[in-house]
Amino acid sequence: MVFTEGHKKGIYISDGRKTENPTRNYGTGGMLHSRKYMVTSSWNAPKEAFTLAGEFFKETSVDDGVLFGFHRMNAFTGMEQIPGIHFHDVEKNADIRTALKLYREHLTEIF
């Protein structure tokens, strides 16, 4: 519903395709070009659940797996993804001090 309401009202002007070539340029009609976004997430799953063969997420990162659709949706609007940060094993093995240090370092590096 958000995308329908945003049509020609600041989110996207079209899906980017032209009548003369309707199979090309889908997803390029966004109106939010030059804007960027970052995702920070936390997971109960350990990092290895995403990186090791045979584990739950089948060697697929947070960004390329669970958040893939979210990232494509934002690309449709014209926004650019900047590197986010994902914290793992936050319930069973939380290390708040290290996490905060990593987060501060990440933000300093990105911004």
C-alpha positions as CSV (number, residue, x, y, z in Angstrom):
1,M,0.0,0.0,0.0
2,V,2.9,2.4,0.7
3,F,4.2,2.1,-2.8
4,T,0.7,2.6,-4.3
5,E,0.3,5.8,-2.2
6,G,3.8,6.9,-3.1
7,H,3.3,6.7,-6.9
8,K,4.1,10.1,-8.4
9,K,4.1,11.5,-4.8
10,G,7.8,11.2,-3.9
11,I,8.6,7.5,-3.9
12,Y,8.5,6.5,-7.6
13,I,7.3,7.9,-10.9
14,S,7.1,4.6,-12.7
15,D,8.6,1.1,-12.6
16,G,11.3,2.5,-15.1
17,R,10.3,0.6,-18.2
18,K,9.4,2.3,-21.5
19,T,6.8,1.2,-24.0
20,E,9.4,0.8,-26.7
21,N,11.4,-1.7,-24.6
22,P,9.1,-3.1,-21.9
23,T,11.4,-5.9,-20.8
24,R,14.3,-3.6,-19.7
25,N,15.0,-1.1,-16.9
26,Y,12.5,-2.5,-14.5
27,G,13.0,-0.9,-11.0
28,T,14.7,2.3,-12.2
29,G,11.8,4.8,-11.9
30,G,12.4,5.7,-8.2
31,M,12.4,9.2,-7.0
32,L,14.7,8.8,-4.0
33,H,18.0,8.7,-5.9
34,S,21.0,10.2,-4.0
35,R,19.5,9.0,-0.7
36,K,21.1,6.2,1.2
37,Y,20.0,3.8,3.9
38,M,21.7,1.5,6.4
39,V,20.3,-1.6,8.2
40,T,21.4,-2.6,11.7
41,S,19.9,-5.9,12.9
42,S,20.3,-8.3,15.8
43,W,19.9,-12.1,15.7
44,N,19.6,-14.9,18.2
45,A,21.4,-17.1,15.6
46,P,25.2,-17.2,15.7
47,K,27.1,-15.8,12.8
48,E,28.0,-19.4,11.8
49,A,24.4,-20.2,11.1
50,F,24.8,-17.9,8.1
51,T,28.3,-18.8,7.1
52,L,28.9,-22.5,7.5
53,A,27.9,-25.2,5.1
54,G,25.0,-27.3,6.4
55,E,23.8,-24.7,8.9
56,F,20.4,-23.1,8.9
57,F,20.8,-20.2,6.5
58,K,22.8,-22.3,4.0
59,E,25.8,-20.0,3.7
60,T,23.6,-17.0,2.8
61,S,24.3,-13.6,4.6
62,V,21.6,-11.6,6.2
63,D,21.7,-9.0,3.4
64,D,21.7,-11.6,0.6
65,G,19.1,-13.8,2.3
66,V,16.5,-12.6,4.9
67,L,16.9,-8.9,3.9
68,F,17.2,-9.4,0.1
69,G,13.6,-8.3,-0.7
70,F,13.9,-5.3,1.6
71,H,17.1,-4.2,-0.2
72,R,15.5,-4.6,-3.6
73,M,12.4,-2.7,-2.5
74,N,14.6,0.2,-1.5
75,A,16.6,0.0,-4.8
76,F,13.2,0.3,-6.6
77,T,12.8,3.7,-5.0
78,G,16.3,4.7,-6.1
79,M,17.9,4.5,-2.7
80,E,21.4,3.1,-2.3
81,Q,22.3,0.6,0.4
82,I,25.4,1.5,2.5
83,P,27.0,-1.3,4.6
84,G,25.1,-2.1,7.7
85,I,26.0,-4.2,10.7
86,H,24.4,-7.3,12.0
87,F,24.9,-8.6,15.5
88,H,24.6,-12.4,16.1
89,D,24.0,-14.7,19.1
90,V,22.6,-11.8,21.1
91,E,20.5,-13.9,23.5
92,K,22.8,-16.7,24.5
93,N,26.1,-15.1,24.1
94,A,25.6,-11.3,24.2
95,D,28.7,-9.2,24.7
96,I,27.2,-5.7,24.9
97,R,30.5,-3.9,25.4
98,T,32.1,-5.5,22.4
99,A,28.9,-4.9,20.3
100,L,28.8,-1.2,21.2
101,K,32.5,-0.9,20.4
102,L,31.9,-2.5,17.0
103,Y,28.9,-0.4,16.3
104,R,30.7,2.8,17.1
105,E,33.6,1.8,14.9
106,H,31.2,0.9,12.1
107,L,29.4,4.2,12.3
108,T,32.7,6.1,12.4
109,E,33.9,4.2,9.3
110,I,30.7,4.7,7.3
111,F,29.9,8.3,8.3
